[in-house]
């Protein structure tokens, strides 16, 4: 029964990853008109509003502890988006894609540090396979360090910490409350960043509104609710491995929506990421507790 719940949770998280990857091109189009911080502020605000009716029915679960859990997860989630946004101005998309993917290594490292327990051999093999795949999928012929790479590294660590803390909070925190308040935190911090940092011209074009409406519910409120709920039944390391599929799904959506072709090296990398995830999924290893 426990194994069935784990596989069901992993499948749900894979669907979330598919949604994130599939909306990548749409978001890329939108931020040409609406800069990233205002886009995130409105996107997460709309997502929070969409959760308010459900939050009302779960209001008995709202307390200082659950608010703190949601806010903490939200700070790390915002930090990931913020450092990625700033870092992309100083580095290449390929470097950023690969370095962001390092969260697949950071999460098990955090788990090992806190539990003093190494992942199983199969899990380590899956992680290395996914990491190698990300390199083939994201990087060009050479990996040259840029000014923004350290910023993207902080972004990757932030996303890893988000996954790690959601994994710690999910078993004892109501999923609706946990998702709602991390979403609200990201919206507030993105709004503050919009006011504090100079922004290019803000234009709420039809493309921007379309992207906001598409991403607010399936890619934000629903996605983070599913993550908050399903990390009760699977491990943080499995979650990180599953999320490493996002660039694979992004490449597929870029082909269908923008006509971008994946190179043979990219296909090989995508296959390695998928292989790494499957190795971890079907290895039968439960060395890390879901809680």
N, C-alpha and C positions, 0 to 999 in steps of 0.2 A: 504493500500500500504506500509506504514512504517513497519507494522507488518510482511508483507511478506518479505521485505528486511532484517529485523532482523533475521527471521528464515533461510533465504537463507545464510546470513553471518555466522550464527552459524553452519549451516551444512557444509559450506566451511571450517571453522576452525576445525570442527570435523574431516574432511578428512585430514587436515594438521596434526592433532594429531595422526591419524591412521598411516600416513606415518612415523612420528617420532617414534612411538612405534614399528612399523614394522621393522625399520632399527636398532633398539637397539642392537639386537644380532649380526648383521653384523659389527657394529661399535666396539662392544666388542671384536670380533675376530680380527679386524684390528689393534687395539691399542696394541695387544700383539707383533706386529712387528714394528709398528710406534707409538711412544709415543703420548699422547694426544695433547700437544701443537703443535708439527709439523703437526699432523694430522689435527687439526683445522685450522692452517695457510694455508695448501694446499687446504683443503676442501672449505674454504671460499674464497680463491683466485680464484679457479676454478668457484665457484658460481658467483663471481663478473664479471669474464670474460664472463660468459654465459649471463649476463645481459647487457653487453656493447652495443650490437646492439639496444636493446630497450631503453637504457639510451640515446643513440645518438638521437633517435626520440623525446625524452622528454627533450632535452638539454635546451630548453627555460625555463624550470621549475627549472633549477639549479641556486641557488643563495645562499648568505651567510646564510640566515635563514634556508633553506632546508638542507644545509650541516651541520649546527649546530644541527638540529633535528636528522638527520641520525647518526651523530657522537655520540650524547648523548645517543640515543637508543643503539648504538653499544657498547659503554663503559659498560652499564649495562648488555648487553647480554654477552659480554666477561667476565665480573666480575662473572656472574653466572656460566659459564663454568669453569673459573679458580679456583674459590673457591671450586666448586664441585670436580674438579680434585685433588686438594691438600688435601681437607678434606677426600676424600675416602681412603687416605693412613693411616688415623688415626681412622677411624670409620668403622662400618659394613655397608654393602650394604643396609640392611633392615632399619637401622637408617637413612641412607642417603636418601633412597627412601621416607620415611615418612616425614622427615624434609623438603626436597625439596618441597614436596606436600603442605607445610604450606603456600606457595604462594597463595593458594586458600583462605586463611584467610587474608593474608597481603594486597592483592589487594583491597577487600572491605573496609579494615581498612584505606588504603590510600585515597580511594574515600570518605569515611565518614569524614576523617580529613580535606580534601580540600573543600568539599561541605557542611559540617555541616549537613548532611542529612543521617539518618540511612537507611540501606537496608530494604526492605519489609520483613514481617514475613516469607513468602514463600521462599524468597531468602536466609534468614538466615537459614531456615530449610534445604534448598538444600546444603548450605555450610557445615553445621554441619554433614549432612548425608554423603557428599563426604569426609570430614575429617575423620569421623569414618571408612568409607570404606577403606581409605588409610592406616589407622592403622592396620586393619585386613589384608589387602593385603600385607603390607610391613614388619610389625614388627613380631618378633618371640614371644616366650612365655613371655619374659620380655623386658622392655625397659631400658637399662643401658647406662648412658651417657658415651661418649668416648671423647678423646682429640679433635677429628675432628668435633664434633657435632656443635660447635660454628661456625666453618668455613662453614659447610653445611647450617647453619642458615643464614649466610651472603649471601650464594649462593641463598637461597630461597628468601631473601629480594631483591637481585639483579634481579632475574627473575620477581618478582612482580613489581619492578620499571620499568623494560623493558616493561611489559604488560601495565602498567599504562601510561607511557610516549608515547608509540605507540598509545594508545587510545586518548591521548591529541593531538598528532601531526597529526594523520591520516586525520582528516577532512580538514585541511588546507594545507597539504603537498602532492605533487604528489607521488603516491604509488611506482612507479618505482624508483624515486629518493630516497625516504625514505628507501626502502628495499636495494637499491644498496649501499648506503653509510654506513648503519649500518653493512652490510656484509663486506665491505672494511675495516671498523674500526676493526672488530673482527679479520680479517686476519692479519692486521698490528700488532695489539697488541699480537696476538698469535705468530707471527714471532719474535717479540721482546722478549717475554717470553721464546721462544726456545733458543735465544742467551744468555739471562741473567741467566737462571737457568740450572743446570747440567741435561743432558738428558741421558737416557739409549741409547744403540746402536740404531741407526735409520736405519731401513731396509724397503725399498719400495718393499715389497713382492707382489705377484699377488693378495693375499687376501686384502692387504692394498689398492692397486690400484682399485680393484673391489669396495671396500667400498667407496673410494673417489669418484669414478665416479657415484655410485648409490646415494650417499648422497648429492653431490654437487648441483645437479639440483632439483630433487623432494623434498629433505629434507632440502634444504637451499635456493637457489634462488627463486624457485617457492613457497616454504612454507612461507618465510618471505615477499614475494610480496603479497601473499594472506592475510597474517595477516595485513600488512600495508593497504591493500585495504579494507578488510572486517571490520576492527575495526572502519571504518567510520559509520557503520550501526548497530553495536551492542555495548554493554557496556564492560568495562574492567573487571567487575565482572563476567559477562557471559563468557568472554574469559578465565578467570582463572579457572572457573568451567569446561569448556570444556577441557582445557589442563590437568585437573586432570585425564582425561581418558588415558593419555599416559601410565602409568604403567599397565593399564588393557590391552591395545593393545600390550604392550611389553610382557606381560605374555602369550598372545595368540600366538604371533610370536615365543616366546621361545619354546612353545609346538610344533609348526609345523617345526621350523628350527633346534631346538636343542634337542627336545624330553623332555623338562623340564615340569614336571607335576605340576599343580596348586592344592594346598591342598583344602579340603572343606572350611577351614577358608578363604583361598584366593578367592575362588568362591564367598563366602558370601560378602567379602570386595569389590570385583569387582562389584557385584550387587548393593551394597550400593552407590558406586561412580556413577554408571549409574543412579540409582534412584535420587541421589542428583542433577545430571545434568538435568534430565527430569523434576524434580519439578521446578527448576529455569526456564527451557525452556518454560514450558507450564503454568506457574503461571499467565502469563499475566502482570507481574509487570514490569513497566518501570520507577522505581523510580530513576534510574541513567540515565542521558543523555548519549547517545553514544559519544558525543563530549567531 
